[in-house]
Amino acid sequence: MKIKIINSTSNLGAEITGIDLTKKIDAGVKSKIIDLWNKYSLIIIPNQKLSHSEFLQFSKIFGGFGNDPYLDSLKNNPHIVEVKRKANEKAIQFGGTWHSDWSFQETPPSATLLHSKLIPPIGGDTLFANTAKSYEELNSEIKDAIKNLKVFHSAKRPYAVDGFYATEKEDDRSMKILPAASAKKSYLHPLVRTHPITKKKTLFINPVYSISIEGMPEQQSTELFMKLYDHMLKEQYIFRHKWKPNMLIAWDNRAVMHQAEGGYDGYERLLHRITIAGDRPR
């Protein structure tokens, strides 16, 4: 197994080569992979032609399967979701705004895994932002001001029956999305959470699911969010991942937020996704 650190500026991304995930990997290798994932928040394993069962089996090293609400899974594979877009599709790409997967859940997922199947020759990058490093480099005055704040998270903007996906004008979306009234439910999570393994503090907010700050007027809440997002999305915290076919990546939703880019109109794109259960942010 060979390891290459991809982006030292953002401290995100460890590429692992010299490993075949279609074969059984021993406990020592599994432990090393998890250690790299905890340290760099994103692992990249290229050149892996995986079946559904092989993808599912590897994902178990990160924990038990999470719940994917509002997305239809593969038939006979309830833990795998197709992230796809047809070549002639007009609907915007799925996941095109900065977010942390399912932060609106009571126990948001720890990890998300994607395995690429069909990758266009242009566009389609995935961007990651290091929310631990961005917290670390906040000034002490802001850290003190936000240390005890709590944030309401909800799926209502994208997934409610009057949300984005239910009301979008383009009707040719190839992914089957399942809006529901339950998307308006919210959970309260700390703005600054502590990672359960690394014990690093991270900024646990994102523009899609973070709705408001408990006890704060709406305008003041929005202004604080915007100030923090401007900081979190500085270039030094960002890693741009460029896809190739048969590439597997896994990221830590507790330490990064991410965004999918478009730019591949005229080409089909297909990836398979697995979500791993997490714990309640603290």
Stockholm file with secondary structure:
# STOCKHOLM 1.0

chainA/1-282         MKIKIINSTSNLGAEITGIDLTKKIDAGVKSKIIDLWNKYSLIIIPNQKLSHSEFLQFSKIFGGFGNDPYLDSLKNNPHIVEVKRKANEKAIQFGGTWHSDWSFQETPPSATLLHSKLIPPIGGDTLFANTAKSYEELNSEIKDAIKNLKVFHSAKRPYAVDGFYATEKEDDRSMKILPAASAKKSYLHPLVRTHPITKKKTLFINPVYSISIEGMPEQQSTELFMKLYDHMLKEQYIFRHKWKPNMLIAWDNRAVMHQAEGGYDGYERLLHRITIAGDRPR
#=GR chainA/1-282 SS CEEEEEETTTTEEEEEESCCTTSCCCHHHHHHHHHHHHHHSEEEECSCCCCHHHHHHHHGGGCSBCCCTTBCCBTTBTTCEEEEECTTCCSCCTTCSCBCTTTTSSSCCSEEEEEEEECCSSCCCEEEEEHHHHHHTSCHHHHHHHTTCEEEEESHHHHSTTSHHHHCSCCCCSSCBCCCGGGGCEEEEESEEECTTTCCEEECCCTTTEEEETTSCHHHHHHHHHHHHHHHTSGGGEEEECCCTTCEEEEETTTEEEEECCCCTTSCEEEEEEEECCCCCC
#=GC SS_cons         CEEEEEETTTTEEEEEESCCTTSCCCHHHHHHHHHHHHHHSEEEECSCCCCHHHHHHHHGGGCSBCCCTTBCCBTTBTTCEEEEECTTCCSCCTTCSCBCTTTTSSSCCSEEEEEEEECCSSCCCEEEEEHHHHHHTSCHHHHHHHTTCEEEEESHHHHSTTSHHHHCSCCCCSSCBCCCGGGGCEEEEESEEECTTTCCEEECCCTTTEEEETTSCHHHHHHHHHHHHHHHTSGGGEEEECCCTTCEEEEETTTEEEEECCCCTTSCEEEEEEEECCCCCC
//
